[in-house]
Amino acid sequence: MKGSNMNRRPFKLNLDNGMSVILIEDHRSPLVSIQLFVRAGSIYEGKYLGTGVSHFVEHVIGTGTTTRSRHDIDRLIELMGNIANAYTSRDHTKYYHTVPSKYFEMALELLADYMQNPTFPPEEVEIQRGVILSELNKDNDEPTRRLLDNFYETAFRVHPVRIPIGGYRELFEKLSRDDLIDYYNTAYSPDRMTLVIAGDISPEKTREKVSELFGGFKRKIGEPISLPEEPPQSSTRRSEISANVEIAYGIMGFRTVSLFHEDVPALEVIAAILGTGESCRISRIVKDQKRLIHSFDLWSDTPAYNAGIWAVEFETDPDKIEAASSAILEEILRVGSEGVTDEELRKAKAVLESEHVFATQSIEEIANIIGADEYMTGDPNFSERMLERIKVVDHEELLRAAERYFNEDNLIISILMPERSFVTARSVYMSEKPLRHRIRRFILDNGIRLLLCPESESPVVAITVIMPGGSRYDPFEGSGAFQLMSRMLLKGTKSRTAQDIANEIESVGASLDPFCGREFFGCSASMLSKDFKLGFETLFDVLRNSIFDPEQFLKVKEEAIAEIRSESDDWVTVSKKRFYQTMFGRRAHEFYPVGELAHIEKLTPHDVFDIYLRYCVPDNMVLSIFGDIDPDEVKEIVSSSFGTWPKSGYPLPQIPPLKVKPGEATFEEDIFQEVIFLGYPSAPIGSKRRFAVKVLKAILSGMDYPGGRLYNRLRNEQSVYLIHAYTYFGPDMGYIAIYAATTGENGDQTLKAMLEEIERVRRGDISEEELEAGKNMCISNHLISHQTVSDRSASAALGESYGIGYDHFIRYEEEIGKVKMDEVISVAREMLDESKRVIVILKPQEQ
C-alpha cells in the first residue's frame, strides 16, 4: 500500500519581512498549488467589526493593480487554466491557484502583484458591492446558513466569532473604497501571511523566486490583535427562528476549547464515535431506530483562539424537533455516564486515521492542511502530531472530556422551523394552491414550450432553457464539442463582449450558467426579481446571438484541455471513465461530456459554431421561468423575444439505443487505493419501474448521504474507505452503478461482500423496515433537493424535455410512496442479474 502523501515533508523558511513560506515537493503530476493565508478574517476587523470588510477586500483585491486591469488579470488566469479562487473565514482569508507547473512562476507573480499593488478600481468596488449584496440575500434564503449564524450568535455574547463572516448588511452598505484601502493597509502585511506552494517544484528555485517576488513586500503598521475573553455560560441557551422552509433544522452543541488544549484529541474521538458512519450512535439509534431525523452532521471545531464548538446539526420533520433534540442529547450525555466500548474507541481511531490519509491525496489538500497548520499553530506538521495524539486517547480521557463539556449548563440549541402559516401535513410545497396547478404551460408558434410558475415567497426568479443536444449527439471523433459550444455562449454576442456579459450580470449579483449533459444542453439564470428584465434579455442574447470569436474559442478550448488533464489526476474520474469504457465501449464518451483530449485538440471554431447553428434553436426548446413573476407580463416578454426566433427546420438525428456490454476488466492506474465498480442495466426514464429502482438503490447504499446495507457491512468491517452507488435514467436506457475504494489487500474480500449483499437482495432478503427506510431516504432527499426556485425550474424543464411531465417532481413523493416490496424484489431479480453485470477493478500500479 502506498504511504500518505504527508510523508513528503514540508520545507519551511521565513522571509526578513516576517512572511512564513512552506514548500512541498511532489512530482506525481505536473501541477502546482499555491495558497496564501492572510490573517484578515471577520474576527480581526477592529474598528470595522461587523462590516464584512475582510470579505469585501477579498472580492476586490484581484480586480486591478498598478500594472494590470481586471481584464488583464482575468485573461492571465484563463490562460493558466482558470483554477483560481479565494474565500474569507472567521480567522483568515485564503487565495489559491492550481496551475500546470509550466505556469507556476506566472501564477506566483500574479498573486504577488495583486497582494502588493492593488488599486481597488472604483467601478470594481461597486460591481463587487452588488455581488456581495446578492450573496447576503442568498444567505438569507439558505436555512442552514441562517441557522448557523443564529447558533453562533446564541453561543457567544462577547467574542467576535458571533458576528457573521459577511457582516451585517446595514454596516456593510456604509463601507467606502477608502475604508477598503485603509483596512488593506493594516491587515495585508507580510508578517500576517503564510504562503504555501506544493507540487511539481524545485524547492531551491522556488525559494529564490519567492524571495524575488515577496522579499520587497514591506511590513505595515497595524493595530495589535486582541480578542476578548468570552464569559462563562451558566445555563442552557436556546433560540428559535422561522423561515419559509419545508422541514425543520436544528443545531445543538457545547462551547469547548482552542486547538492547543489537551482535550482536543478526545473531543475528536467522541465526535467520530457519535457521528461518523451509519454505525455511529446517532445514526444507528436516533436516525435509523427511532427515525427522528432525516440527516445530520457532527463536528468539533477547535480554532487557534478560545472559541471552540462541538455540535450536531440535523434535519427533521417539524413535529419531531423536540423528540429529535432530546434523543440526540441523550446519546451525547451517555458518553459521560456510561463511557464507550473498546470496539467503538478502536473504530473511531481507525476512521480518523483513514480520513486523514484519504484527505491527503491531492496537492491542493496537502497544501491546505499544511498551510492551515502553519498559519494557526506555527507547526506545519501539527495535523500529523494530532493524529498521533488521537491514536493514544484512552477511556479515561474520553470520560474527562465528556464530563467537562457535555452538560446542560453548557448547552446551546438553535432551531429553525417552518413559518406556521406554511406548515401542512406532508405538503411538498408551501402554498395554499398546489404548485402543479400554478404551473402554466404554453406552446409558442415556433415550437418553444413555455412553463411559467409564480412563487412570491422570495424576490427571486430562476430561468432554465433546455434543448436536445449534449454528449449523446457529439460527433464520433469530436467528443466534447457540445460542452465547448455551451461554454462559448458567454464569450460574446453581436452586441456584447464576454467582459460586457460578465459585468452586466455580476453588477446586479445575478448568475448565468451554461450546462451540458448527455441528452441536453442549455443555460440557466437566476436573479432578484427587480433585475428580471436585464437577466432575461442577456440570456436571450447569448442564446440567440453568440458569435464564437476565434480568440475566445482558443481560451475556452485551453480551459477544457486543462480540465481534462486535471481530472486525469482524480481517482474518481479515472475510475468512472474506465467503468464507462468497459460498459459502453465506443460510446463511453457519452457519459463524459467534457470530451477526450485527442478530440478536443482537433476541434475548430467552425466545428463548434456549426453545432450551435443546428442545435441552439427553438424547435425543441423548453423555457421554464419560476419565481416572483407576473405570468401574463412574462409571457408577453417571452413572446416578443424568444417567440420571434424562427424555426431552424433541422431534424434531430436518430441515435440507436445504448446497450450494455457485460464483462469484466482490470486496469492498473496511478492511484493509491483499489477501486471496484459494478454496473447493471436498468430502466429508462420513461418507465414507472424507475421508482422501484430508486428505492432499491437507497436500500443498497442510501441516497446522497452514506447508508444502506452495503455501507453498513463494508464500513463496519473496515473493508473500504468509501462505498457509494448511483443511478442514471436516460431516454434509451438506465443503469445502476456501485463503487468502492479499498486497500489492495482487501480488494477480493470487498468484491465478495458486495456480490453477496446484491445476491441477498435478489433473493428477496429485504425487510419491511429496510423498504420503509429506503422510501423515506428517497423522499427526504427529494424534498431537500427541491427547496430552491432554481431546483424546481430545472426539474420542471427536464421533465417536460424527457416527456415525463413538467410536474413529475411534484408527483415523486406519491410515486415513491406507492412502491411495494414485490416491485423492488422484481427489479432486483431482473436488473441485478450476473449475466448482465459489468465488473471493473482498478489496481494501484506496482512501484
C-alpha positions in Angstrom: 0.0 0.0 0.0 1.3 3.4 -0.9 2.0 5.7 2.0 0.4 9.0 2.9 1.5 12.0 0.8 2.2 13.7 4.0 5.5 11.8 4.0 6.6 14.5 1.6 7.9 16.7 4.4 7.5 20.5 4.1 10.4 22.8 3.8 9.9 26.0 5.9 11.5 29.4 5.6 10.8 32.9 6.9 11.4 36.0 4.9 13.0 39.0 6.5 9.7 40.8 6.3 8.0 38.1 8.5 6.2 36.2 5.9 6.1 32.4 6.5 6.7 30.2 3.5 6.2 26.5 3.2 7.4 24.4 0.2 6.3 20.8 -0.5 8.0 19.0 -3.4 5.7 16.5 -5.1 6.3 15.4 -8.7 3.4 12.9 -9.1 1.7 15.2 -11.5 2.8 18.4 -13.4 0.7 20.7 -11.2 1.4 23.3 -8.5 -0.9 24.5 -5.9 -0.3 28.0 -4.5 -2.2 29.0 -1.4 -1.8 32.2 0.6 -3.3 32.6 4.1 -3.8 36.1 5.4 -4.8 37.0 9.0 -7.7 39.0 7.8 -10.9 37.3 8.9 -14.1 38.6 10.3 -13.0 38.4 14.0 -9.9 40.6 13.3 -11.6 43.6 11.7 -11.0 46.0 14.6 -12.8 49.3 14.1 -14.6 47.8 11.1 -16.0 44.8 13.1 -19.3 43.7 11.8 -19.0 45.3 8.4 -17.6 42.3 6.5 -14.7 44.4 5.2 -12.4 41.3 5.1 -14.8 39.7 2.6 -15.2 42.9 0.6 -11.4 43.3 0.2 -11.1 39.6 -0.9 -13.6 40.3 -3.7 -11.9 43.5 -4.9 -8.2 42.9 -4.4 -7.7 40.9 -7.6 -9.6 43.3 -9.9 -6.8 45.7 -10.7 -3.2 46.5 -9.9 -0.8 49.3 -10.8 0.2 47.4 -14.0 -2.9 45.2 -14.7 -6.6 45.8 -15.3 -9.2 43.3 -14.3 -9.4 42.2 -18.0 -5.6 41.6 -18.0 -5.9 39.5 -14.7 -8.8 37.5 -16.0 -7.1 36.8 -19.3 -4.0 35.6 -17.5 -5.9 33.4 -15.1 -7.8 31.9 -18.1 -4.5 31.2 -19.8 -3.3 29.3 -16.8 -6.4 27.1 -16.7 -8.8 29.3 -14.7 -8.3 27.3 -11.5 -8.1 30.2 -9.0 -10.3 31.5 -6.2 -10.5 32.9 -2.7 -12.6 32.7 0.4 -13.0 34.6 3.7 -13.5 32.8 7.0 -13.7 34.0 10.6 -9.9 34.0 11.2 -8.3 34.2 7.7 -8.7 34.9 4.0 -7.2 32.5 1.6 -6.2 33.0 -2.0 -5.3 29.9 -4.1 -4.3 29.0 -7.6 -3.7 25.5 -9.0 -1.9 25.5 -12.3 0.2 23.3 -14.6 3.8 23.5 -13.4 4.8 25.4 -16.6 2.6 28.3 -15.4 3.8 28.2 -11.8 6.0 31.3 -11.9 3.4 33.2 -13.9 0.7 32.4 -11.2 3.1 33.3 -8.4 4.0 36.6 -10.0 0.3 37.4 -10.5 -0.5 36.6 -6.8 2.4 38.7 -5.6 1.2 41.6 -7.9 -2.3 41.9 -6.5 -1.2 41.3 -2.9 1.3 44.1 -3.1 -0.1 46.5 -5.7 -3.9 46.6 -5.7 -5.6 49.7 -6.9 -9.2 49.0 -5.8 -10.7 50.4 -9.0 -13.8 52.4 -8.1 -16.0 50.7 -10.7 -15.0 47.3 -9.5 -15.7 48.3 -5.9 -19.3 49.0 -6.9 -19.6 45.9 -9.0 -18.4 43.7 -6.1 -20.7 45.5 -3.7 -23.6 44.4 -5.8 -22.3 40.8 -5.9 -21.9 40.7 -2.1 -25.3 42.1 -1.5 -26.7 39.4 -3.7 -24.7 36.8 -1.7 -26.2 38.3 1.5 -29.7 37.9 0.0 -28.9 34.3 -0.9 -27.5 33.6 2.6 -30.9 34.6 4.0 -32.5 32.1 1.6 -30.3 29.3 2.8 -31.7 27.8 6.0 -28.5 26.1 7.2 -26.5 29.4 6.8 -29.2 31.3 8.7 -29.3 28.7 11.4 -25.5 28.5 11.8 -25.3 32.3 12.2 -28.0 32.2 14.8 -26.3 29.4 16.7 -23.0 31.3 17.0 -24.9 34.5 18.0 -26.6 32.5 20.7 -23.5 30.7 21.9 -21.3 33.8 22.3 -22.2 37.1 23.9 -18.8 39.0 23.6 -16.4 37.1 21.3 -16.5 38.4 17.7 -16.9 34.9 16.4 -20.6 35.6 17.0 -20.7 38.0 14.0 -21.5 36.6 10.5 -18.4 36.4 8.3 -20.1 38.7 5.7 -21.0 41.2 8.4 -24.4 42.9 8.9 -26.0 44.4 5.8 -26.6 47.8 7.2 -22.9 48.2 8.2 -21.6 46.6 5.0 -23.6 49.1 2.9 -21.7 52.0 4.6 -18.3 50.8 3.6 -16.4 53.1 1.2 -13.5 52.5 -1.1 -11.3 54.4 1.3 -12.3 52.0 4.1 -11.2 49.1 2.0 -7.8 50.7 1.3 -7.4 51.6 5.0 -8.2 48.0 6.1 -5.8 46.6 3.4 -3.0 48.9 4.6 -3.2 47.4 8.1 -4.3 43.8 7.6 -2.3 42.9 4.5 1.1 42.9 6.0 3.6 40.1 5.1 4.1 39.2 8.8 0.4 38.3 8.8 0.7 35.9 5.8 1.6 32.3 5.3 2.4 31.2 1.7 2.3 27.5 0.8 3.5 26.1 -2.5 3.0 22.3 -3.2 3.6 20.2 -6.2 5.9 19.9 -9.2 8.6 22.3 -8.0 12.2 22.6 -7.2 12.4 23.9 -3.6 15.7 25.8 -4.2 14.5 27.6 -7.3 11.1 28.2 -5.8 12.7 29.7 -2.7 14.7 32.1 -4.9 11.5 33.1 -6.8 9.5 33.7 -3.6 12.3 35.9 -2.2 12.4 37.8 -5.5 8.7 38.4 -5.7 7.8 38.9 -2.0 11.1 39.9 -0.4 10.4 43.6 -1.1 7.0 43.5 0.5 7.2 45.9 3.3 5.8 45.3 6.8 2.9 47.6 7.7 2.0 49.2 11.0 -1.3 47.7 12.3 -3.3 47.5 15.4 -2.3 44.7 17.7 -4.6 41.7 17.5 -6.6 41.2 20.7 -9.7 39.1 21.2 -12.0 39.5 24.2 -12.4 36.6 26.6 -15.9 35.1 26.5 -17.6 35.0 30.0 -18.6 31.6 31.3 -22.0 30.2 30.4 -24.2 29.3 33.4 -27.3 27.7 31.9 -28.8 26.3 28.6 -29.2 28.8 25.8 -32.0 28.3 23.3 -33.0 30.3 20.2 -35.8 29.5 17.7 -36.3 31.3 14.4 -38.6 30.6 11.5 -38.3 30.7 7.7 -40.2 29.7 4.6 -38.9 26.1 4.6 -40.5 22.7 4.4 -38.5 20.8 7.1 -37.1 21.7 10.5 -33.4 22.3 11.1 -31.5 22.2 14.4 -28.1 22.7 15.8 -27.3 21.7 19.4 -23.8 22.0 20.8 -21.4 23.0 23.5 -18.6 25.5 23.9 -15.2 23.8 24.2 -11.6 24.9 23.8 -8.9 26.1 21.5 -6.7 23.9 19.3 -3.9 23.7 21.8 -5.9 22.2 24.7 -5.2 18.7 25.9 -8.8 17.6 25.4 -8.9 18.2 21.7 -8.0 14.6 20.7 -10.7 13.2 23.0 -13.3 15.6 21.5 -12.4 14.4 18.0 -12.7 10.8 19.0 -16.1 11.3 20.7 -17.3 13.1 17.6 -16.3 10.1 15.5 -18.0 7.6 17.8 -21.2 9.5 17.9 -21.3 10.9 14.4 -19.2 9.2 11.8 -20.7 6.5 9.6 -24.1 4.7 9.6 -22.9 2.6 12.5 -22.3 5.5 14.8 -24.6 6.0 17.8 -26.7 8.9 16.5 -27.2 7.4 13.1 -28.0 3.9 14.4 -30.2 5.0 17.3 -31.7 8.4 16.5 -31.9 8.2 12.7 -32.5 4.5 12.0 -34.1 3.0 15.1 -36.1 6.0 16.3 -36.5 7.6 12.9 -36.4 11.1 14.4 -34.0 12.7 11.9 -33.5 12.7 8.1 -29.8 13.5 8.2 -27.2 15.0 10.5 -23.6 16.2 10.7 -21.4 16.3 13.8 -18.4 18.5 14.1 -15.8 19.5 16.6 -14.4 23.0 15.7 -11.4 24.0 17.8 -9.8 27.1 16.3 -6.5 28.6 17.4 -8.4 31.1 19.7 -10.5 30.2 22.6 -13.9 29.8 20.9 -14.3 26.1 20.3 -17.6 24.5 19.5 -18.7 20.8 19.5 -22.1 20.4 17.8 -24.6 18.3 16.0 -26.5 19.8 13.0 -29.6 17.9 11.9 -32.7 18.0 9.8 -36.1 16.5 10.8 -39.9 16.9 10.4 -41.3 19.9 12.3 -43.4 17.8 14.6 -40.3 15.7 15.6 -38.0 18.6 16.5 -38.3 18.3 20.3 -38.1 14.5 20.3 -35.1 14.6 18.0 -33.3 17.2 20.2 -33.9 15.1 23.3 -32.8 11.9 21.7 -29.5 13.4 20.4 -28.8 15.0 23.8 -29.4 11.6 25.5 -26.8 9.9 23.3 -24.3 12.7 23.9 -24.8 12.6 27.7 -24.4 8.8 27.7 -20.8 9.1 26.8 -20.1 10.8 30.2 -22.4 8.5 32.2 -21.7 5.1 30.6 -18.5 5.6 28.6 -17.8 3.8 25.2 -16.9 0.3 24.3 -13.4 -0.8 23.3 -14.7 -1.6 19.8 -16.2 1.9 19.4 -12.9 3.5 20.5 -10.8 1.3 18.1 -13.1 2.0 15.2 -13.2 5.8 15.8 -9.4 5.9 15.8 -9.3 3.9 12.6 -11.8 6.1 10.9 -10.0 9.3 11.9 -6.7 7.9 10.6 -8.1 6.7 7.3 -9.9 10.1 6.8 -6.6 11.8 7.3 -4.8 9.6 4.8 -7.7 9.9 2.3 -7.7 13.7 2.6 -4.1 14.0 1.5 -4.3 12.5 -2.0 -4.1 15.8 -3.9 -1.6 18.6 -3.9 -4.4 21.1 -3.1 -5.4 19.2 0.1 -1.8 18.7 1.1 -1.2 22.5 0.7 -4.4 23.3 2.5 -3.7 21.0 5.5 0.0 22.0 5.9 -0.8 25.7 5.3 -3.6 25.8 7.9 -1.3 24.0 10.4 1.4 26.6 9.9 -0.9 29.5 9.9 -2.8 28.5 13.0 -0.1 26.9 15.1 3.3 27.7 13.6 3.9 24.0 13.1 3.4 22.7 9.5 3.2 19.1 10.9 0.6 19.8 13.5 -2.1 17.6 12.0 0.4 14.7 11.9 1.1 15.2 15.5 -2.5 15.5 16.4 -3.2 12.1 14.7 -0.5 10.5 16.9 -2.2 12.0 19.9 -5.6 10.6 18.8 -4.1 7.2 18.5 -3.3 7.0 22.2 -6.5 8.5 23.6 -7.9 6.2 26.3 -11.3 5.7 28.0 -10.3 8.0 30.9 -9.6 10.9 28.6 -13.0 10.5 26.9 -14.8 10.5 30.2 -12.9 13.5 31.4 -13.7 15.5 28.3 -17.4 14.4 28.3 -17.8 15.5 32.0 -16.1 18.9 31.3 -18.2 20.0 28.4 -21.3 17.9 27.9 -23.7 19.2 30.4 -26.9 21.1 30.2 -25.4 24.3 31.7 -23.1 24.4 28.7 -25.7 23.5 26.1 -26.7 25.8 23.2 -29.7 25.0 21.0 -30.8 26.8 17.8 -33.9 25.7 15.9 -35.2 26.9 12.5 -38.8 26.0 12.0 -41.2 26.4 9.0 -43.3 29.5 9.3 -46.5 28.3 10.8 -48.7 29.5 8.0 -46.9 27.2 5.6 -46.9 24.0 7.6 -49.3 21.4 6.2 -49.3 17.7 6.7 -46.9 16.0 4.1 -47.2 19.1 1.9 -44.2 19.2 -0.5 -44.6 22.9 -1.3 -45.6 26.0 0.6 -48.8 27.3 -0.9 -52.4 27.1 -0.3 -52.7 26.4 -4.1 -50.8 23.2 -5.1 -47.8 24.0 -7.2 -48.8 21.8 -10.0 -51.9 23.9 -10.5 -49.8 27.1 -10.6 -47.5 25.9 -13.4 -48.9 27.2 -16.7 -47.8 25.6 -20.0 -47.8 27.3 -23.4 -46.6 26.3 -26.8 -45.3 29.2 -28.9 -45.7 29.3 -32.7 -42.1 28.3 -33.2 -42.4 25.2 -31.0 -41.0 26.5 -27.8 -42.7 25.0 -24.7 -43.0 27.7 -22.1 -43.5 26.9 -18.4 -44.4 29.7 -16.0 -44.8 29.4 -12.3 -45.3 32.4 -9.9 -43.8 31.9 -6.4 -43.9 35.2 -4.5 -42.4 33.9 -1.2 -38.9 35.2 -2.2 -37.9 38.1 -4.5 -36.0 35.7 -6.8 -36.5 34.5 -10.4 -35.0 31.3 -11.9 -34.9 30.6 -15.6 -34.0 27.3 -17.3 -33.6 26.8 -21.0 -33.1 23.2 -22.2 -32.6 21.9 -25.8 -31.8 18.4 -27.1 -28.0 18.0 -27.5 -25.1 17.1 -25.3 -22.5 14.3 -25.5 -25.0 11.8 -26.9 -25.1 14.0 -30.0 -21.3 14.7 -30.2 -19.6 13.7 -33.5 -18.0 10.3 -33.1 -14.4 11.7 -33.1 -15.5 15.1 -31.8 -16.4 14.3 -28.2 -16.6 17.4 -26.1 -18.0 19.5 -28.9 -21.3 20.3 -27.2 -19.5 21.1 -24.0 -17.3 23.6 -25.8 -20.3 25.1 -27.6 -22.2 25.6 -24.3 -19.2 27.3 -22.7 -18.8 29.6 -25.7 -22.3 31.0 -25.1 -21.0 33.5 -22.6 -18.0 34.6 -24.7 -19.5 37.3 -26.8 -22.6 38.2 -28.9 -23.2 40.6 -31.8 -23.7 43.4 -29.3 -21.8 42.3 -26.1 -18.2 41.2 -25.4 -17.5 38.4 -22.9 -16.5 41.1 -20.4 -19.7 43.1 -21.0 -21.8 40.0 -20.3 -19.8 39.3 -17.1 -20.0 42.9 -15.9 -23.8 43.2 -16.5 -24.7 40.0 -14.8 -22.3 40.5 -11.8 -23.2 44.1 -11.3 -26.6 43.0 -10.1 -25.5 39.8 -8.3 -27.2 37.6 -10.9 -25.8 34.4 -12.4 -25.8 33.0 -15.9 -24.6 29.4 -16.2 -24.4 27.3 -19.4 -24.6 23.5 -18.9 -24.2 20.3 -20.9 -25.1 16.7 -20.1 -25.6 13.6 -22.1 -29.0 14.4 -23.7 -29.5 18.1 -23.2 -27.6 21.4 -23.1 -28.8 24.9 -22.3 -28.4 27.8 -19.9 -29.8 28.7 -16.5 -30.1 32.1 -14.9 -31.1 33.4 -11.5 -31.6 36.9 -10.3 -33.5 39.1 -8.0 -37.0 39.8 -9.4 -36.2 43.5 -9.7 -33.4 42.6 -12.2 -35.5 40.1 -14.2 -35.6 42.1 -17.4 -31.8 42.6 -17.5 -31.2 38.9 -16.8 -33.8 37.7 -19.2 -32.6 39.9 -22.1 -29.0 38.9 -21.5 -29.9 35.2 -21.5 -31.8 35.6 -24.8 -28.9 37.5 -26.3 -26.3 34.8 -25.5 -28.6 32.0 -26.8 -29.7 33.8 -30.0 -26.7 36.0 -31.0 -23.4 34.3 -29.9 -20.6 34.9 -32.4 -18.0 32.3 -31.4 -15.0 34.6 -31.6 -11.8 32.5 -32.5 -9.7 34.2 -29.8 -12.3 33.3 -27.1 -12.6 29.8 -28.6 -8.9 29.2 -28.0 -9.2 30.2 -24.4 -12.3 28.0 -23.8 -10.5 25.1 -25.5 -7.4 25.6 -23.4 -9.6 25.6 -20.3 -11.2 22.4 -21.4 -7.9 20.7 -22.0 -6.6 21.8 -18.6 -9.7 20.4 -17.0 -9.3 17.1 -18.8 -5.7 16.9 -17.7 -6.5 17.9 -14.1 -9.2 15.3 -13.9 -6.8 12.6 -15.0 -5.2 13.0 -11.6 -8.6 12.4 -9.9 -9.1 8.8 -9.0 -12.9 9.0 -9.1 -12.9 10.5 -12.6 -10.3 8.0 -13.8 -12.3 5.1 -12.3 -15.6 6.2 -13.8 -14.0 6.6 -17.3 -12.7 3.0 -17.1 -16.1 1.9 -16.0 -17.9 3.6 -18.9 -15.3 2.3 -21.4 -15.9 -1.3 -20.2 -19.7 -0.9 -20.0 -20.4 1.1 -23.2 -17.4 0.5 -25.4 -17.1 3.1 -28.2 -20.0 5.1 -26.8 -18.4 5.6 -23.4 -17.7 9.3 -24.3 -21.4 10.0 -23.9 -21.0 9.9 -20.1 -18.0 12.2 -20.2 -19.3 15.5 -21.7 -16.1 17.3 -21.3 -14.7 15.1 -24.0 -11.5 13.2 -24.8 -8.2 15.2 -25.1 -7.4 14.0 -28.6 -10.8 15.0 -29.8 -10.9 18.4 -28.1 -7.5 19.3 -29.5 -8.7 18.8 -33.1 -11.9 20.9 -32.8 -12.1 24.2 -34.6 -14.4 27.3 -34.0 -16.2 26.3 -37.2 -16.9 22.8 -35.9 -18.5 24.1 -32.7 -20.3 27.0 -34.4 -21.9 24.6 -36.8 -23.3 22.6 -33.8 -24.6 25.9 -32.3 -26.4 26.8 -35.5 -28.0 23.4 -35.8 -29.0 22.7 -32.2 -29.3 26.0 -30.3 -32.8 26.6 -31.9 -36.3 27.0 -30.7 -37.8 23.9 -32.4 -37.5 21.5 -29.4 -36.7 24.1 -26.7 -38.2 24.2 -23.2 -38.1 27.5 -21.4 -39.0 27.4 -17.7 -39.4 30.5 -15.6 -40.2 30.2 -11.9 -40.3 32.7 -9.1 -41.5 36.2 -8.2 -43.2 36.9 -11.6 -46.4 38.1 -13.1 -47.1 35.2 -15.6 -49.1 37.3 -18.1 -46.5 40.0 -18.2 -43.6 37.5 -18.6 -45.5 35.7 -21.3 -45.6 38.9 -23.3 -41.9 39.5 -22.8 -41.1 35.9 -23.9 -43.4 36.2 -27.0 -41.7 39.4 -28.1 -38.2 37.9 -27.9 -38.0 34.1 -27.9 -41.3 34.0 -29.7 -39.8 35.8 -32.8 -37.0 33.3 -33.1 -37.7 31.4 -36.4 -37.6 27.6 -36.5 -34.5 26.0 -37.9 -36.1 23.1 -39.7 -33.2 20.9 -38.8 -34.4 17.4 -37.8 -32.8 15.7 -34.8 -30.6 12.7 -35.7 -31.9 9.3 -34.9 -29.5 7.7 -32.5 -29.8 3.9 -31.7 -30.4 2.9 -28.1 -27.3 2.4 -26.0 -26.6 -1.2 -25.0 -24.6 -2.5 -22.1 -21.7 -4.8 -22.8 -21.4 -7.3 -19.9 -18.0 -8.4 -18.8 -15.0 -7.9 -16.5 -11.9 -5.8 -16.9 -8.9 -4.9 -14.6 -6.7 -1.9 -15.0 -3.5 -0.7 -13.3 -3.6 3.1 -12.6 -1.5 5.6 -10.7 -3.8 5.6 -7.7 -3.3 4.7 -4.0 -6.3 2.5 -3.4 -8.1 -0.3 -5.2 -11.4 0.8 -6.8 -14.1 -1.7 -7.6 -17.0 -0.8 -9.9 -20.2 -2.9 -10.5 -22.7 -1.9 -13.2 -26.1 -3.2 -14.2 -28.5 -2.1 -16.9 -31.7 -0.5 -15.6 -34.9 1.1 -16.6 -35.2 4.2 -18.9 -36.6 7.4 -17.5 -40.0 6.9 -19.1 -40.5 3.6 -17.2 -42.6 3.6 -14.0 -40.2 1.0 -12.7 -37.6 3.7 -12.1 -39.2 4.5 -8.7 -38.6 0.9 -7.5 -35.0 1.2 -8.8 -34.6 4.3 -6.7 -35.8 2.6 -3.6 -33.6 -0.4 -4.4 -30.6 1.8 -4.7 -31.4 3.5 -1.3 -31.7 0.1 0.4 -28.3 -0.9 -1.0 -26.4 2.3 -0.3 -28.5 5.2 0.9 -29.0 8.4 -1.2 -26.7 11.4 -1.1 -25.7 10.5 2.5 -23.9 7.2 3.1 -26.1 4.4 4.2 -27.8 1.2 3.2 -26.7 -2.4 3.7 -23.5 -2.2 1.6 -22.2 0.8 3.5 -23.2 -0.7 6.9 -21.5 -4.0 6.2 -18.3 -2.8 4.5 -17.6 0.2 6.6 -18.4 -1.7 9.8 -15.9 -4.4 8.6 -13.5 -1.5 7.8 -13.0 -3.1 4.3 -13.4 0.2 2.4 -12.6 3.9 2.5 -15.7 4.6 0.5 -18.8 2.8 -0.8 -21.3 4.5 -3.0 -24.0 3.8 -5.6 -25.8 6.0 -8.1 -28.4 5.6 -10.8 -28.9 7.0 -14.2 -32.1 7.2 -16.2 -31.9 8.2 -19.8 -34.4 8.2 -22.7 -33.0 5.0 -24.1 -31.7 3.1 -21.1 -30.6 3.4 -17.5 -28.1 1.8 -15.2 -27.2 1.2 -11.6 -23.5 1.7 -10.6 -21.9 0.7 -7.3 -18.3 1.5 -6.5 -15.9 1.0 -3.5 -12.5 2.3 -2.7 -10.4 0.0 -0.6 -6.8 -1.2 0.0 -5.2 -3.7 -2.3 -5.2 -6.4 0.3 -8.9 -6.0 0.9 -9.9 -6.0 -2.7 -11.0 -9.6 -3.1 -12.8 -9.5 0.2 -14.6 -6.3 -0.7 -15.8 -7.6 -4.1 -17.0 -10.8 -2.5 -19.0 -8.9 0.2 -20.6 -6.6 -2.4 -21.7 -9.5 -4.6 -23.1 -11.4 -1.5 -25.2 -8.4 -0.5 -26.5 -7.9 -4.0 -27.4 -11.6 -4.2 -29.3 -11.4 -0.9 -31.4 -8.6 -2.3 -32.1 -10.6 -5.5 -33.3 -13.5 -3.3 -35.8 -11.1 -1.7 -33.9 -10.8 1.6 -35.3 -7.3 2.3 -37.1 -6.4 5.5 -40.2 -4.1 5.7 -38.1 -1.8 7.8 -35.5 -1.6 5.1 -38.2 -0.9 2.5 -39.7 1.9 4.5 -36.3 3.4 5.3 -35.4 3.3 1.6 -38.5 5.1 0.6 -38.0 7.7 3.4 -34.5 8.3 2.2 -35.7 8.9 -1.4 -38.4 11.3 -0.3 -36.3 13.2 2.2 -33.5 13.6 -0.4 -36.0 14.8 -3.0 -37.5 17.3 -0.6 -34.2 18.7 0.4 -33.0 19.0 -3.3 -36.1 20.9 -4.4 -36.2 23.7 -1.9 -35.0 26.5 -4.2 -36.7 28.1 -7.1 -33.8 27.2 -9.3 -34.2 23.5 -8.4 -37.9 23.5 -9.2 -37.4 25.4 -12.5 -34.7 22.9 -13.7 -36.8 19.9 -12.7 -39.9 21.1 -14.5 -37.8 21.8 -17.6 -36.1 18.4 -17.5 -39.4 16.6 -17.0 -41.0 18.4 -20.0 -38.0 17.7 -22.1 -37.9 14.0 -21.2 -41.6 13.6 -21.8 -42.4 12.5 -18.3 -44.3 15.7 -17.4 -43.3 19.1 -16.1 -44.9 18.2 -12.7 -43.0 14.9 -12.3 -41.1 16.2 -9.4 -44.3 17.1 -7.6 -45.6 13.6 -8.1 -42.3 12.0 -6.9 -43.2 11.6 -3.3 -46.6 10.0 -4.2 -44.9 7.6 -6.6 -42.2 6.5 -4.2 -44.8 6.0 -1.5 -46.7 3.5 -3.8 -43.6 1.3 -4.3 -44.3 -2.2 -2.9 -41.9 -4.9 -1.7 -42.6 -7.2 -4.6 -41.8 -4.4 -7.1 -38.4 -3.8 -5.5 -37.6 -7.6 -5.4 -38.8 -7.9 -9.0 -36.5 -5.2 -10.3 -33.6 -6.6 -8.2 -34.0 -10.1 -9.7 -34.3 -8.8 -13.2 -31.7 -6.0 -13.2 -29.0 -7.3 -10.8 -28.5 -10.4 -12.8 -24.9 -11.5 -13.0 -25.3 -12.3 -16.7 -25.9 -8.6 -17.3 -23.2 -7.4 -14.9 -20.1 -5.3 -15.6 -17.2 -5.6 -13.1 -14.3 -3.1 -13.4 -11.3 -3.2 -11.0 -8.6 -0.5 -10.8 -5.5 -1.5 -9.0 -2.5 0.6 -8.0 0.5 0.4 -10.2 3.4 -1.6 -8.9 6.1 0.8 -7.6 
